[in-house]
């Protein structure tokens, strides 16, 4: 990563996000010390870091399940505490990354607090936010992107 950044001096911001559902499989390879070291190296190069926290994930294919549940007049949601529990290790690790060049974004505030308080939702009246169990549709991605852009603008205009 650092070699690539060194060869691209125009880079001012690095975004970190990965599938946190796989965190248990990779957490032994990516320690908090390694992450903090990378963030510190980026800071020394005057590069900011945007870390995107986990997006809520579901145990089932969201569109298919919504189609079936709609016939039964039911909905597909996830209690916010269950999302936090599923992503606990990843959240705790990211929480430990503290540096003045870090911006943190929380997609779960969009999906778990904006529509129904403390309940993660999969859709609104017009759009489905997921195209499978954990990947966002274009609309779901747009919701997150809008939040990220706002956070970046606030950070760089402080």
C-alpha positions as CSV (number, residue, x, y, z in Angstrom):
1,X,0.0,0.0,0.0
2,X,2.7,2.5,1.0
3,X,4.7,1.8,-2.2
4,X,1.7,2.5,-4.3
5,X,0.9,5.7,-2.4
6,X,4.5,6.8,-2.7
7,X,4.2,6.5,-6.5
8,X,1.0,8.5,-6.5
9,X,1.6,11.8,-4.7
10,X,-1.9,13.0,-5.7
11,X,-3.5,10.7,-3.1
12,X,-4.8,12.6,-0.1
13,X,-7.3,10.1,1.3
14,X,-7.2,6.3,1.7
15,X,-10.5,4.5,2.3
16,X,-10.5,1.3,4.4
17,X,-13.4,-1.1,4.2
18,X,-13.7,-4.8,3.8
19,X,-16.2,-7.5,4.4
20,X,-16.3,-7.6,8.2
21,X,-18.2,-10.9,8.2
22,X,-14.9,-12.4,7.3
23,X,-13.2,-10.7,10.2
24,X,-12.8,-13.9,12.3
25,X,-10.8,-15.4,9.4
26,X,-8.4,-12.5,8.9
27,X,-8.2,-10.9,12.4
28,X,-5.0,-12.9,13.2
29,X,-3.4,-11.5,10.1
30,X,-4.5,-7.9,10.6
31,X,-3.8,-6.8,14.1
32,X,-4.6,-3.5,15.7
33,X,-0.9,-2.7,15.8
34,X,-0.6,-3.2,12.0
35,X,-3.6,-1.0,11.4
36,X,-2.3,1.7,13.7
37,X,1.1,1.5,12.1
38,X,-0.4,1.9,8.6
39,X,-2.5,4.9,9.7
40,X,0.6,6.5,11.3
41,X,2.6,5.9,8.1
42,X,-0.1,7.6,6.1
43,X,-0.3,10.5,8.6
44,X,3.5,11.0,8.2
45,X,2.8,11.4,4.4
46,X,0.0,13.9,5.2
47,X,-2.7,11.4,4.0
48,X,-6.0,11.0,5.8
49,X,-7.8,7.7,6.3
50,X,-11.5,7.1,6.1
51,X,-12.5,3.9,7.9
52,X,-16.0,2.6,7.1
53,X,-17.5,0.5,9.8
54,X,-19.5,-2.7,9.1
55,X,-22.7,-2.6,7.1
56,X,-25.4,-4.8,8.7
57,X,-25.5,-8.2,7.1
58,X,-28.4,-10.7,7.0
59,X,-28.5,-14.5,7.1
60,X,-30.7,-14.7,4.0
61,X,-30.9,-13.2,0.5
62,X,-32.8,-9.9,1.2
63,X,-34.7,-9.4,-2.1
64,X,-35.9,-13.1,-2.2
65,X,-36.9,-13.1,1.4
66,X,-38.7,-9.7,1.1
67,X,-40.7,-11.1,-1.8
68,X,-41.8,-14.2,0.3
69,X,-42.5,-12.1,3.4
70,X,-44.5,-9.5,1.5
71,X,-47.1,-12.2,0.7
72,X,-47.4,-12.8,4.4
73,X,-47.4,-9.1,5.2
74,X,-44.2,-9.4,7.2
75,X,-40.9,-7.6,7.1
76,X,-37.2,-8.4,7.2
77,X,-35.3,-6.5,9.9
78,X,-32.4,-7.0,12.3
79,X,-32.3,-5.7,15.9
80,X,-29.4,-3.2,16.1
81,X,-28.0,-5.0,19.2
82,X,-27.8,-8.2,17.1
83,X,-25.9,-6.4,14.3
84,X,-23.5,-5.0,17.0
85,X,-23.0,-8.5,18.4
86,X,-22.4,-10.1,15.0
87,X,-19.7,-7.4,14.2
88,X,-18.4,-7.0,17.8
89,X,-14.8,-7.9,17.1
90,X,-14.5,-5.8,14.0
91,X,-16.1,-2.8,15.8
92,X,-13.9,-3.1,18.8
93,X,-10.8,-3.3,16.7
94,X,-11.7,-0.2,14.6
95,X,-12.6,1.7,17.8
96,X,-9.0,1.3,18.9
97,X,-7.7,3.1,15.8
98,X,-7.3,6.7,17.0
99,X,-5.3,9.2,15.1
100,X,-6.0,12.8,14.1
101,X,-5.9,11.9,10.4
102,X,-8.7,9.3,10.7
103,X,-12.4,9.8,9.7
104,X,-14.8,7.2,10.8
105,X,-18.1,6.4,9.0
106,X,-20.9,4.3,10.5
107,X,-23.2,2.9,7.8
108,X,-25.3,1.3,10.5
109,X,-26.5,4.7,11.6
110,X,-28.2,5.0,8.2
111,X,-29.7,1.5,8.1
112,X,-30.3,1.0,11.9
113,X,-31.3,4.4,13.2
114,X,-32.6,6.6,10.4
115,X,-35.7,4.7,9.4
116,X,-36.6,2.7,12.6
117,X,-34.8,3.4,15.8
118,X,-32.5,0.6,16.9
119,X,-33.7,-1.7,14.1
120,X,-31.6,-2.4,11.0
121,X,-33.9,-2.2,7.9
122,X,-33.4,-3.7,4.4
123,X,-35.6,-1.3,2.4
124,X,-37.8,1.7,2.5
125,X,-41.2,2.2,0.7
126,X,-39.4,2.7,-2.6
127,X,-36.1,0.9,-2.7
128,X,-34.4,-2.3,-1.4
129,X,-31.0,-1.5,0.1
130,X,-29.4,-5.0,-0.5
131,X,-29.0,-7.2,-3.5
132,X,-28.1,-10.3,-1.5
133,X,-27.4,-10.8,2.2
134,X,-24.7,-8.1,2.7
135,X,-24.0,-6.3,-0.5
136,X,-25.7,-3.0,-1.1
137,X,-27.8,-2.1,-4.1
138,X,-26.9,1.1,-6.0
139,X,-29.5,2.9,-3.9
140,X,-28.1,1.5,-0.6
141,X,-24.6,2.4,-1.8
142,X,-25.7,5.9,-2.7
143,X,-27.0,6.4,0.9
144,X,-23.6,5.4,2.3
145,X,-21.7,7.4,-0.3
146,X,-23.7,10.6,0.5
147,X,-22.8,10.1,4.2
148,X,-19.1,9.5,3.3
149,X,-18.9,12.6,1.2
150,X,-20.5,14.7,4.0
151,X,-17.9,13.3,6.5
152,X,-15.0,14.0,4.1
153,X,-16.2,17.5,3.4
154,X,-16.5,18.3,7.1
155,X,-13.1,16.8,7.9
156,X,-11.2,18.7,5.2
157,X,-13.0,22.0,5.9
158,X,-12.4,22.1,9.6
